[in-house]
């Protein structure tokens, strides 16, 4: 399949985005929706399909931002991708959000060979992963959870850091790389492009087998944990 048609959804943050990659072109929608992803995602799907003149049944794969990110958001994206894929009998491609961020960084900064992707995970922590440039970003350090005071150590030896952890934790980076991309975000367009690579297509699964990548197993700190951190 030389040029697959891929519908992608991402609801990992307060931004809801949908993209359709068809014949090498992207039709996309993106809105900051707060907690209304479930209300806006399907109308946005209809919009991009209509713009591209493609029927859902003609889509080859449905991709989604698998995480890490908002627990509820990841479940929404996964559930929508599964439902749409099940209805038309198509496979699903889970794409890591940090992986998609690395792909975007490498696309926009051709001189960067390695990047730490770090996004705010709340509770004084960040979701992190390290990637090396390749046809598909090569995972050096898989998605994990790091305390803010661990970030500068993780950034040693990489060419760049990308993600909002740079602005959420501005004082922890020390001598981290001078190449910093605090405003860079990945969206459904990036997820569609990652899914369309040979490595992305190889990760396709049946709808029932798709699952989010949570990384964290705790949604919030207890009162005692918040007090302990405040006293530290």
C-alpha positions as CSV (number, residue, x, y, z in Angstrom):
1,X,0.0,0.0,0.0
2,X,1.9,3.0,-1.3
3,X,-0.3,5.8,0.0
4,X,-2.7,4.7,2.7
5,X,-5.7,6.8,3.7
6,X,-5.5,7.4,7.4
7,X,-8.0,9.1,9.8
8,X,-6.3,10.2,13.0
9,X,-7.8,11.5,16.3
10,X,-6.1,13.0,19.3
11,X,-7.7,14.0,22.6
12,X,-4.8,13.5,25.0
13,X,-4.9,17.2,26.1
14,X,-7.5,20.0,26.3
15,X,-7.1,20.3,22.5
16,X,-9.2,18.0,20.3
17,X,-7.7,17.4,16.9
18,X,-8.7,15.3,13.9
19,X,-6.8,14.8,10.6
20,X,-7.3,12.8,7.4
21,X,-4.2,11.9,5.4
22,X,-5.3,11.1,1.9
23,X,-3.2,11.0,-1.4
24,X,-0.4,12.8,0.4
25,X,-2.5,15.8,1.6
26,X,-3.8,16.6,5.1
27,X,-7.3,17.8,6.0
28,X,-7.3,18.8,9.7
29,X,-9.3,20.4,12.4
30,X,-8.1,21.4,15.9
31,X,-10.0,23.1,18.7
32,X,-9.3,23.8,22.4
33,X,-12.4,22.1,23.9
34,X,-11.6,21.7,27.6
35,X,-13.5,18.6,28.6
36,X,-15.8,18.4,25.5
37,X,-13.8,16.1,23.4
38,X,-16.7,13.6,23.2
39,X,-19.0,16.3,21.8
40,X,-16.6,17.7,19.2
41,X,-14.6,14.8,17.9
42,X,-17.2,13.2,15.7
43,X,-18.4,16.5,14.1
44,X,-14.7,17.2,13.3
45,X,-14.4,13.7,11.8
46,X,-17.3,14.5,9.5
47,X,-15.7,17.9,8.6
48,X,-12.4,16.4,7.4
49,X,-14.0,13.5,5.5
50,X,-16.3,16.0,3.8
51,X,-13.4,18.3,2.9
52,X,-11.3,15.5,1.5
53,X,-14.3,14.0,-0.3
54,X,-13.6,10.6,1.4
55,X,-16.2,8.2,2.9
56,X,-15.3,6.6,6.2
57,X,-15.6,3.2,4.5
58,X,-12.8,4.2,2.2
59,X,-10.3,5.0,5.0
60,X,-7.6,2.3,5.2
61,X,-6.6,2.8,8.9
62,X,-7.8,4.8,11.9
63,X,-5.0,6.1,14.1
64,X,-5.2,7.7,17.6
65,X,-3.0,9.4,20.1
66,X,-2.4,6.6,22.5
67,X,-0.7,8.7,25.2
68,X,0.6,9.4,27.6
69,X,-1.8,12.2,28.5
70,X,-5.1,12.9,30.1
71,X,-6.6,9.6,31.4
72,X,-10.1,10.5,30.2
73,X,-8.9,12.0,26.9
74,X,-6.9,8.8,26.1
75,X,-10.0,6.6,26.7
76,X,-12.1,8.9,24.5
77,X,-9.6,8.7,21.6
78,X,-9.2,5.0,21.9
79,X,-12.9,4.3,22.2
80,X,-13.7,6.5,19.2
81,X,-11.0,4.9,17.1
82,X,-12.2,1.5,18.0
83,X,-15.9,2.3,17.3
84,X,-15.2,3.9,14.0
85,X,-12.8,1.1,12.9
86,X,-15.2,-1.6,14.1
87,X,-18.1,-0.1,12.1
88,X,-16.2,-0.2,8.8
89,X,-14.0,-3.2,9.5
90,X,-10.6,-1.4,9.4
91,X,-7.5,-1.7,11.6
92,X,-6.4,0.7,14.3
93,X,-2.9,2.2,14.7
94,X,-2.0,3.4,18.2
95,X,0.6,6.2,18.0
96,X,2.4,7.5,21.1
97,X,2.0,11.2,21.7
98,X,5.6,11.7,22.6
99,X,6.6,9.7,19.5
100,X,4.5,12.0,17.4
101,X,6.1,15.1,19.1
102,X,9.6,13.7,18.3
103,X,8.6,13.2,14.6
104,X,7.4,16.8,14.4
105,X,10.6,18.1,16.0
106,X,12.8,16.1,13.6
107,X,10.7,17.4,10.7
108,X,11.0,21.1,11.7
109,X,14.6,21.0,13.0
110,X,16.7,19.0,10.6
111,X,19.9,19.6,12.5
112,X,18.6,17.8,15.7
113,X,19.6,14.2,16.0
114,X,18.3,13.4,19.5
115,X,15.5,14.9,21.5
116,X,14.0,14.6,25.0
117,X,10.2,15.0,24.7
118,X,8.7,16.2,28.0
119,X,5.1,17.2,28.7
120,X,3.4,18.2,31.9
121,X,1.9,15.3,33.8
122,X,0.7,17.4,36.7
123,X,1.6,16.5,40.3
124,X,5.1,18.0,39.8
125,X,5.9,15.3,37.2
126,X,6.4,15.1,33.4
127,X,5.8,12.4,30.8
128,X,9.2,11.9,29.1
129,X,10.8,9.9,26.3
130,X,14.1,10.2,24.3
131,X,14.2,9.6,20.6
132,X,16.9,9.5,18.0
133,X,16.4,10.6,14.4
134,X,15.4,7.9,11.9
135,X,12.9,7.2,9.1
136,X,10.6,6.6,12.1
137,X,11.9,8.2,15.4
138,X,14.0,5.6,17.2
139,X,13.0,5.2,20.9
140,X,16.1,5.5,23.1
141,X,14.2,5.9,26.4
142,X,10.6,4.7,26.3
143,X,7.7,6.8,27.7
144,X,8.1,7.2,31.5
145,X,7.2,9.4,34.4
146,X,9.8,11.7,35.8
147,X,9.8,14.1,38.8
148,X,10.6,17.7,37.9
149,X,14.0,17.5,39.6
150,X,15.0,14.6,37.3
151,X,14.5,16.4,34.1
152,X,17.9,18.1,33.7
153,X,19.6,14.7,34.1
154,X,17.4,13.2,31.4
155,X,18.3,16.1,29.1
156,X,22.0,15.4,29.3
157,X,23.4,14.2,26.1
158,X,20.5,15.1,23.8
159,X,20.5,17.8,21.2
160,X,17.1,19.4,22.1
161,X,14.2,19.3,24.5
162,X,10.6,19.7,23.2
163,X,7.3,20.1,25.1
164,X,5.5,22.2,27.6
165,X,7.5,20.8,30.6
166,X,10.0,23.5,29.6
167,X,7.6,26.2,30.6
168,X,5.8,24.4,33.4
169,X,9.2,23.7,35.2
170,X,11.3,26.6,34.0
171,X,13.9,26.5,36.8
172,X,14.9,22.8,36.7
173,X,16.8,22.5,33.5
174,X,20.2,23.9,34.4
175,X,22.6,23.3,31.6
176,X,20.1,21.4,29.4
177,X,20.6,21.8,25.7
178,X,20.3,25.3,24.3
179,X,17.9,24.0,21.6
180,X,14.6,24.2,23.4
181,X,11.1,24.0,21.8
182,X,8.6,24.8,24.6
183,X,5.7,25.7,22.3
184,X,6.0,22.7,20.1
185,X,2.9,20.4,20.2
186,X,2.0,17.2,18.3
187,X,-1.6,16.9,17.0
188,X,-3.7,14.5,14.9
189,X,-1.8,15.5,11.7
190,X,1.5,14.4,13.2
191,X,-0.2,11.2,14.4
192,X,-1.5,10.5,10.9
193,X,2.0,11.0,9.4
194,X,3.7,8.7,11.9
195,X,1.0,6.1,11.3
196,X,1.6,6.2,7.6
197,X,5.3,5.2,7.8
198,X,6.2,1.5,7.3
199,X,6.9,1.2,11.0
200,X,3.6,2.8,11.9
201,X,1.6,0.6,9.5
202,X,3.4,-2.4,11.1
203,X,1.9,-1.4,14.5
204,X,-1.7,-1.8,13.2
205,X,-4.0,-4.0,15.3
206,X,-7.6,-5.1,15.2
207,X,-9.9,-2.6,16.8
208,X,-10.5,-4.8,19.9
209,X,-6.8,-4.9,20.6
210,X,-6.2,-1.2,20.7
211,X,-5.3,0.3,24.1
212,X,-4.1,3.6,25.6
213,X,-0.6,4.1,27.0
214,X,-1.2,5.5,30.4
215,X,2.3,5.4,31.9
216,X,1.0,6.6,35.3
217,X,-1.4,4.5,37.4
218,X,-2.4,7.3,39.8
219,X,-4.7,10.1,38.8
220,X,-4.1,12.5,41.7
221,X,-2.1,12.8,44.9
222,X,-3.8,12.1,48.2
223,X,-4.0,14.9,50.8
224,X,-1.1,13.3,52.7
225,X,1.0,13.1,49.6
226,X,0.4,16.7,48.7
227,X,1.3,17.8,52.2
228,X,4.5,15.7,52.1
229,X,5.6,17.3,48.8
230,X,4.8,20.8,50.1
231,X,7.0,20.2,53.1
232,X,9.9,18.7,51.1
